[in-house]
Amino acid sequence: MQSLEAELERARDLDTDELADAIETIGFECTRCGACCKAEADDPHTATVFPDEVRELQDATDYDWRDVARPMPYGLDGEGEDAEGETFEWALQTDACGDCAFYEEDDDGTGACSVHADRPLVCETYPFSVALGGTSQPMGEAVDSVALEGQRGAGGTGGEAGMVRAHECEGLGRDISRDRAEDLADALKRRAVRELAEAIAVRDEYDPAYPDDGVVVHDSEGAKRPDGSEYEG
């Protein structure tokens, strides 16, 4: 298994033309169905957001931190205000139905993002992700993938190629323009780099908090309370 640092170097070496080729091969056009913004069954919508992206959304909306982001729920005991424990990173806030707090839907069922111009990278790049053959396996199961031959053997992986992965979405398989594929490829590379840099910073900043009550979130800037304030122990 590669180190996070080795994967970060691989992410920085990604060829955006090859990423765009992979995206064109798979094909994609957003149908505005809203499925990627909604709760699934009993599971609330969960999309990772970086601390600086939370602040950018705050600036765009004048919302409080809690209105933009919530602690990543994995590993916590309890839910909502009753949750306790430590977790890593943030997820976009959800509404009472478990849908993304920034999702809007017309009467005809057509979905839209109310902060589309400022949406996080995870939303900008959906339904695609990059796996580099080592520690990164983002966003769960893939329904399609294309190997990145330019990544084969990079980082001493013994010939293992990275890949562009496509996740469940009704817009997959549709024609996509080269310009749109290149825009997605650029965002996908930036996201791959950001995710790995964030993971390294979280690891390096981590100091167990053992909170007596409530939740502590560990991100790349240190330990925080759910309102975004610094956790002081």
C-alpha positions in Angstrom: 0.0 0.0 0.0 1.3 3.4 -0.9 1.8 6.2 1.5 -0.6 9.2 1.3 2.4 11.3 0.2 3.1 8.9 -2.7 -0.5 9.1 -3.7 -0.4 12.9 -3.5 2.5 12.9 -6.0 0.6 10.6 -8.3 -2.5 13.0 -8.1 -0.3 16.0 -9.0 1.0 14.0 -12.0 -2.4 13.2 -13.4 -2.8 14.1 -17.0 -6.0 16.1 -17.5 -6.1 15.2 -21.2 -6.2 11.5 -20.2 -8.8 12.2 -17.5 -10.9 14.0 -20.2 -10.5 11.0 -22.5 -11.8 8.7 -19.8 -14.8 11.0 -19.1 -15.6 11.1 -22.8 -15.4 7.3 -23.0 -17.9 6.9 -20.1 -20.1 9.8 -21.2 -22.2 12.0 -19.0 -24.8 14.7 -19.1 -26.6 16.0 -15.9 -30.3 15.4 -16.2 -31.1 17.5 -13.1 -32.8 14.6 -11.5 -31.5 15.6 -8.0 -30.6 12.0 -7.0 -27.1 13.0 -6.0 -28.4 15.7 -3.7 -31.2 13.7 -2.0 -31.3 11.3 0.9 -31.3 7.7 -0.1 -33.7 5.4 1.8 -33.1 6.2 5.4 -29.6 7.6 4.8 -29.2 11.4 4.8 -27.3 12.9 1.9 -23.6 12.9 2.8 -21.0 14.9 0.8 -17.6 15.8 2.1 -16.7 19.5 2.2 -13.3 21.0 3.1 -13.1 23.7 5.8 -12.3 26.5 3.3 -15.2 25.4 1.2 -17.5 25.8 4.2 -16.2 29.4 4.6 -16.7 30.1 0.9 -20.3 28.9 1.2 -20.7 31.1 4.3 -19.5 34.1 2.3 -21.9 33.3 -0.5 -25.0 32.8 1.7 -24.3 34.7 5.0 -25.1 31.4 6.8 -23.6 30.3 10.0 -21.1 27.4 9.9 -23.8 25.0 11.3 -26.1 26.0 8.4 -23.5 25.0 5.8 -21.8 21.9 7.3 -22.4 19.2 9.9 -19.9 16.7 11.4 -19.3 13.7 9.3 -21.6 11.2 11.1 -19.4 8.1 10.8 -18.0 7.0 14.2 -20.3 9.1 16.3 -22.7 7.8 19.0 -26.2 9.2 18.5 -27.5 11.6 16.0 -28.1 15.3 15.6 -27.8 17.4 18.8 -27.6 14.2 20.8 -24.4 12.9 19.0 -21.2 12.5 20.9 -17.6 11.5 20.1 -14.9 12.3 17.6 -15.1 12.3 13.8 -13.1 13.4 10.8 -14.0 16.1 8.3 -17.3 17.7 7.5 -20.4 16.9 5.4 -22.8 19.4 3.7 -25.7 20.2 6.0 -29.0 18.5 5.3 -32.6 19.5 5.7 -35.3 17.8 7.7 -35.8 15.2 4.9 -32.1 14.4 4.8 -31.6 16.2 1.4 -28.7 18.6 0.9 -29.6 21.9 2.5 -28.8 23.7 -0.8 -31.0 21.5 -3.0 -34.1 23.1 -4.6 -36.7 21.3 -6.7 -39.3 22.8 -9.1 -42.9 21.6 -9.1 -42.0 19.3 -12.1 -39.3 17.6 -10.1 -36.4 19.3 -11.8 -33.6 19.8 -9.3 -31.2 22.7 -8.9 -28.4 23.7 -6.6 -28.9 27.1 -4.9 -25.2 27.7 -4.6 -24.1 26.2 -7.9 -21.4 28.7 -8.6 -19.8 28.0 -5.2 -20.5 24.3 -4.9 -17.8 22.1 -3.4 -15.5 20.0 -5.5 -17.2 16.7 -4.6 -20.4 18.1 -6.1 -18.7 19.7 -9.1 -17.1 16.4 -10.1 -20.0 14.0 -9.4 -20.5 11.3 -10.6 -16.8 10.8 -11.2 -13.8 10.2 -8.9 -10.2 9.1 -9.2 -8.7 6.1 -7.6 -4.9 5.8 -7.7 -4.4 2.1 -7.0 -3.3 2.6 -3.4 -5.2 4.0 -0.4 -7.8 6.1 -2.2 -11.2 4.4 -2.8 -13.5 7.4 -2.8 -17.3 7.4 -2.9 -18.0 3.8 -2.6 -18.8 1.3 -5.4 -18.3 2.3 -9.0 -20.6 1.3 -11.9 -18.0 2.0 -14.6 -14.3 2.8 -14.8 -11.5 3.5 -17.2 -7.9 2.8 -16.5 -5.4 5.6 -16.7 -2.5 4.1 -18.6 -0.3 7.2 -17.9 -0.5 6.2 -14.2 0.5 2.6 -14.7 3.6 1.9 -12.7 3.7 5.4 -11.2 4.9 5.6 -7.6 6.4 2.1 -7.6 3.0 0.3 -7.8 4.3 -2.6 -9.8 2.3 -1.8 -12.9 -1.0 -1.0 -11.2 -2.9 1.8 -13.0 -5.1 4.4 -11.5 -8.6 4.8 -12.9 -11.4 7.2 -13.4 -14.5 5.8 -11.7 -18.1 6.6 -12.4 -20.7 6.3 -9.7 -24.4 5.6 -10.0 -26.2 8.4 -12.0 -28.9 8.3 -14.7 -26.8 10.8 -16.7 -24.0 8.3 -17.4 -23.5 7.1 -20.9 -24.7 10.3 -22.6 -22.7 12.3 -25.1 -20.4 14.9 -23.5 -18.6 17.7 -25.3 -14.8 17.9 -25.2 -14.9 21.3 -23.5 -17.2 19.9 -20.8 -15.1 16.8 -20.4 -11.9 19.0 -20.0 -13.6 21.2 -17.4 -14.6 18.1 -15.4 -11.1 16.6 -15.8 -9.6 19.8 -14.4 -11.9 19.8 -11.4 -11.4 16.0 -10.9 -7.6 16.5 -10.7 -8.0 19.4 -8.3 -10.3 17.3 -6.1 -7.9 14.3 -6.1 -5.0 16.6 -5.0 -7.2 18.4 -2.4 -8.5 15.2 -0.8 -5.1 13.7 -0.4 -3.5 16.9 0.9 -6.5 17.2 3.4 -6.0 13.6 4.5 -2.3 14.2 5.2 -3.0 17.4 7.1 -5.7 15.7 9.2 -3.3 13.0 10.1 -0.6 15.4 11.0 -2.9 17.7 13.0 -4.7 14.9 14.8 -4.5 14.9 18.6 -7.1 12.8 20.4 -9.7 15.0 22.1 -11.7 12.6 24.3 -14.6 15.1 24.7 -16.7 14.8 27.8 -19.7 15.9 25.9 -20.8 16.7 22.3 -18.8 16.2 19.2 -15.3 17.1 18.1 -14.4 17.2 14.4 -10.8 16.8 13.3 -10.0 18.5 10.0 -6.9 19.8 8.3 -6.9 22.9 10.6 -7.2 21.0 13.9 -10.0 20.1 16.2 -13.3 22.0 16.0 -16.7 22.0 17.6 -19.8 21.5 15.4 -20.2 25.3 15.1 -16.7 25.6 13.5 -15.1 27.1 16.6 -11.7 25.7 17.9 -11.9 22.9 20.4 -9.9 23.9 23.4 -10.2 20.7 25.4 
